[in-house]
Structures are given as structure tokens and as C-alpha cells.
Amino acid sequence: IGTDLEQRLRVTQTPTAGGGAAWGSHRRGASYGVWGGYRTDVRQDTLGTLGVDVIDAGFPVASPCDWESVHEIAREVRGPIIAGLARCNREDIDKAWSAVKVAARPRIHVFLATSAIHREHKLNMAKDEIIHTAVEGVKYARSLCADVEFSPEDASRTELEFLREVVEAVIEAGASTINVPD
């Protein structure tokens, strides 16, 4: 990391995977929902008070309920960046943008698997196809939203040199945040 970069810890609230922890996914009436075990009316005030920088609100393309949950967070919560998760394809990115664009600070968080096992058995893509898809996904997301995060899924099992290539390519394409998960 260069010395000219801001040195700051960012606090991100990320619900568990699978959509079951999405905001309002277990609604009980019009104004009371549960997200990650928290009552939404309590959490709206609590997350800002705790200094949460980013809320990874969910995966809007997963279901209408997931879209509605992400949209509700984007509409109601002020202060933190509100991110909608999307695979590196236009349908996902469009759905994420439609959910988060009402946020005061919207972000599209795109991801693509990069490890050899995922490239070969899940995506059936070569390394150059992964880089191309990641770059195109970031560019498209950036055409909609000024704040784009990229995550190389399964990064810990990705060859380090290839991971470096992917990260450099998506930064060049316009990703403003890089998240290197598991």
C-alpha cells in the first residue's frame, strides 16, 4: 500500500449468505422486520451510531423479497454506504442498481470467482475470460454508479499472481474498493 492512500479501517456490516438474513426478510407487519437477528427499527439507529461505514445490504437479484429488502435499506438508512451485491453480469448489476440507487451513498458490489477450482468446475472459464468478465462487469457497474466494489470470490485459493492480475485490471476498469474474501 502506498503512503498516499488513506490509512483507515472500514467497518462493513455483512449479513450471512443465502438471503435469509436480508433486511425485512422475516417481516412481521409493515414496520417491523428482522435482518441478521436485529429488529430493523432498532438497527437503523444503531448502525450509524456504531460508525458502520458500509452495509452490504444483500443480493437483489436473488428474489423479489431480497430486492425489496435491499431497497428498503437504501431508502431508510442514512450515513453508511449501502451496497447491493451482483455477479459480473448485466442482469445482476441492473437489479442491484435499481435497489440501491435511492441511497444517499449507493454502491454496486460485483464479484466473480477467480480460483482454479471455480474457473474449471463452476464457470468453465479460462483466466483471460475471468479477467475480461470482471473488467466488463466493473465497467458496466461504473457506468451506473460512481462507487463500485469488486470481490474475487474464493480469493484465498486463487494463485497469487493471477489474483494480482485480476485486482489490477478491475482497479484500472474503475473499481473504487477491492474486497479480498476467504
PEDAVEN-V120986 format. One record per pair of residues at least 4 apart in sequence whose ideal C-beta (glycine too) atoms are under 7 Angstrom apart, sorted by the first residue. I is the first residue (numbers start at 1). J is the second residue. If there is no record, write none. Layout:
BEGIN
i->I j->J
i->I j->J
END
This chain:
BEGIN
i->1 j->5
i->10 j->53
i->10 j->54
i->11 j->51
i->11 j->52
i->11 j->53
i->12 j->53
i->12 j->54
i->12 j->56
i->13 j->47
i->13 j->52
i->13 j->55
i->13 j->56
i->14 j->56
i->15 j->21
i->15 j->22
i->15 j->35
i->15 j->36
i->15 j->58
i->16 j->21
i->16 j->36
i->19 j->25
i->19 j->58
i->19 j->59
i->19 j->62
i->19 j->63
i->19 j->66
i->20 j->25
i->21 j->25
i->21 j->35
i->21 j->36
i->22 j->35
i->22 j->58
i->22 j->66
i->22 j->69
i->23 j->33
i->23 j->35
i->23 j->40
i->23 j->57
i->23 j->58
i->23 j->69
i->23 j->72
i->23 j->73
i->24 j->33
i->24 j->35
i->24 j->40
i->24 j->68
i->24 j->69
i->24 j->72
i->25 j->35
i->25 j->65
i->25 j->69
i->26 j->33
i->26 j->34
i->27 j->33
i->28 j->32
i->31 j->41
i->32 j->39
i->32 j->40
i->32 j->41
i->33 j->40
i->34 j->38
i->34 j->39
i->35 j->40
i->35 j->43
i->38 j->42
i->38 j->43
i->39 j->43
i->40 j->44
i->42 j->46
i->43 j->47
i->44 j->76
i->44 j->77
i->45 j->49
i->46 j->50
i->47 j->52
i->47 j->55
i->47 j->77
i->47 j->80
i->48 j->79
i->48 j->80
i->52 j->80
i->53 j->80
i->53 j->81
i->54 j->80
i->54 j->81
i->54 j->83
i->55 j->73
i->55 j->77
i->55 j->80
i->55 j->82
i->55 j->83
i->56 j->83
i->56 j->85
i->56 j->109
i->57 j->70
i->57 j->73
i->57 j->74
i->57 j->82
i->57 j->83
i->57 j->84
i->58 j->66
i->58 j->69
i->58 j->70
i->58 j->85
i->59 j->66
i->59 j->85
i->60 j->66
i->60 j->67
i->60 j->70
i->60 j->84
i->60 j->95
i->60 j->96
i->60 j->99
i->61 j->86
i->61 j->91
i->61 j->92
i->61 j->95
i->62 j->66
i->64 j->68
i->65 j->69
i->66 j->70
i->67 j->71
i->67 j->95
i->67 j->99
i->68 j->72
i->69 j->73
i->70 j->74
i->70 j->84
i->70 j->99
i->70 j->100
i->71 j->75
i->71 j->99
i->71 j->102
i->72 j->76
i->73 j->77
i->73 j->82
i->74 j->82
i->74 j->99
i->74 j->100
i->74 j->102
i->74 j->103
i->74 j->106
i->75 j->102
i->77 j->82
i->78 j->104
i->81 j->105
i->81 j->107
i->81 j->147
i->82 j->100
i->82 j->103
i->82 j->105
i->82 j->106
i->82 j->107
i->83 j->100
i->83 j->107
i->83 j->109
i->83 j->149
i->84 j->96
i->84 j->99
i->84 j->100
i->84 j->108
i->84 j->109
i->85 j->96
i->85 j->109
i->85 j->111
i->86 j->92
i->86 j->93
i->86 j->95
i->86 j->96
i->86 j->108
i->86 j->109
i->86 j->110
i->87 j->92
i->87 j->111
i->87 j->112
i->88 j->110
i->88 j->112
i->88 j->133
i->88 j->134
i->88 j->136
i->88 j->137
i->89 j->93
i->89 j->137
i->90 j->94
i->90 j->140
i->91 j->95
i->92 j->96
i->93 j->97
i->93 j->108
i->93 j->110
i->93 j->137
i->93 j->140
i->93 j->141
i->93 j->144
i->94 j->98
i->95 j->99
i->96 j->100
i->96 j->108
i->97 j->101
i->97 j->108
i->97 j->144
i->97 j->145
i->100 j->106
i->100 j->107
i->100 j->108
i->101 j->106
i->106 j->145
i->106 j->147
i->107 j->145
i->107 j->147
i->107 j->148
i->107 j->149
i->108 j->141
i->108 j->144
i->108 j->145
i->108 j->148
i->109 j->149
i->109 j->151
i->110 j->137
i->110 j->138
i->110 j->141
i->110 j->148
i->110 j->150
i->111 j->151
i->111 j->153
i->112 j->130
i->112 j->133
i->112 j->134
i->112 j->137
i->112 j->152
i->112 j->153
i->113 j->118
i->113 j->119
i->113 j->122
i->113 j->123
i->113 j->153
i->113 j->154
i->114 j->118
i->114 j->130
i->114 j->152
i->114 j->153
i->114 j->154
i->114 j->155
i->114 j->158
i->114 j->162
i->114 j->163
i->114 j->166
i->115 j->119
i->115 j->154
i->115 j->157
i->115 j->158
i->116 j->120
i->116 j->159
i->117 j->121
i->117 j->157
i->118 j->122
i->118 j->123
i->118 j->153
i->118 j->154
i->119 j->123
i->119 j->125
i->119 j->127
i->119 j->130
i->125 j->129
i->125 j->130
i->125 j->133
i->127 j->131
i->127 j->162
i->128 j->132
i->129 j->133
i->130 j->134
i->130 j->166
i->131 j->135
i->131 j->165
i->131 j->166
i->131 j->169
i->132 j->136
i->133 j->137
i->134 j->138
i->134 j->150
i->134 j->166
i->134 j->169
i->134 j->170
i->135 j->139
i->135 j->169
i->135 j->170
i->135 j->173
i->136 j->140
i->137 j->141
i->138 j->142
i->138 j->148
i->138 j->150
i->138 j->170
i->138 j->173
i->138 j->174
i->138 j->175
i->139 j->143
i->139 j->173
i->139 j->174
i->141 j->145
i->141 j->148
i->142 j->148
i->142 j->174
i->147 j->176
i->148 j->174
i->148 j->175
i->148 j->176
i->149 j->175
i->149 j->177
i->149 j->179
i->150 j->170
i->150 j->175
i->150 j->178
i->151 j->179
i->151 j->181
i->152 j->158
i->152 j->163
i->152 j->166
i->152 j->167
i->152 j->180
i->153 j->181
i->154 j->158
i->154 j->182
i->155 j->163
i->155 j->180
i->155 j->181
i->155 j->182
i->156 j->182
i->158 j->162
i->158 j->163
i->159 j->163
i->160 j->164
i->161 j->165
i->162 j->166
i->163 j->167
i->164 j->168
i->165 j->169
i->166 j->170
i->167 j->171
i->167 j->178
i->168 j->172
i->169 j->173
i->170 j->175
i->171 j->175
i->171 j->178
END
